[in-house]
Amino acid sequence: MQSIAEKPARGFSGYLALMLSFVLIASNVWLVYTMMDSELPVYLWLEIPLFVATIVFQLGFFVIQPNESRVLVLFGKYIGSMRDAGFWYANPFAVKKHVSLRIRNFNSEKIKVNDLHGNPIEIAAVVVWRVVDSARALFDVQNFEEFVAIQSETAIRGLASEYPYDSQDEERSSLRGNPAEIAGHLKTELEVRLQVAGVEITESRISHLAYAQEIAQTMLRRQQAQAVIAARRKIVEGAVGMVEDALRMLSEHNVVTLDEEKKATMVNNLMVALVSESEAQPVINTGTLYQ
């Protein structure tokens, strides 16, 4: 397939052309008045082509608003595009197709798809895009707005299947845990897919992410259990560090000398006090360590 790239088209100021249009109209009026004043239509051979030319000349006027483009097609051949806002005049036989260059939003529907682990999830995204090549947008795809919608949904489906919904491994990316990375990946994927249509992706981000309803409650309990396990692990790691610091400080400052049995007892008591969910009640020993 031959790709068409945008190129500038030749145009003239619409105000200068409007002055010429007034001259043509005035010429028609003068010739008609002259023929009416004469018994013979001696100027008819001149008035007929001049009248036709005046009518055709009016077809060349058009207006371009800011962030808009006009694509000029002459007898099936692309002759260029005009982007400068204002009142313009171009070949009256050329078709002047309008293409908006404004930034647009595409809000995808909630798509049900399986993530990397096969879990059914619901996902939706917002894609911010704009046309940067009006010729490609019109001639390389059938309908560039529909093309953006279909390719965006396809990219979202592909993205969801490449990542897990959630991951306890901090080194592994997930849809919920790494939104910036996921948005960057989605933008890159869309830029590759939509380049053929002359479309630029300004921003893309996930707007909705959730487990499918049939497994939502089960996965919620799973997440809660994983969160409890992770919290317990952190608590135990912190308690072990505190016990190590306590034993080291007692030894360095020669506060008390403990044998291995007493160290084990102290470690046991400290771990129970630090890790227990309920507040531990201390028991004061009024005798010796061995009583």
Secondary structure, DSSP 8 states (H G I E B T S, - for coil): -------B---EEHHHHHHHHHHHHHHHHHHHHHHHHSSS-TTHHHHHHHHHHHHHHGGGEEEE-TTEEEEEEETTEEEEEE---EEEE--TTSEEEEEE-S-EEEE---EEEE-TTS-EEEEEEEEEEEES-HHHHHHTSS-HHHHHHHHHHHHHHHHHHHS-S--S-TTS--TTT-HHHHHHHHHHHHHHHHGGGTEEEEEEEEEEEEE-HHHHHHHHHHHHHHHHHHHHHHHHHHHHHHHHHHHHHHHHTTS----HHHHHHHHHHHHHHHH-SS--------S-TT-
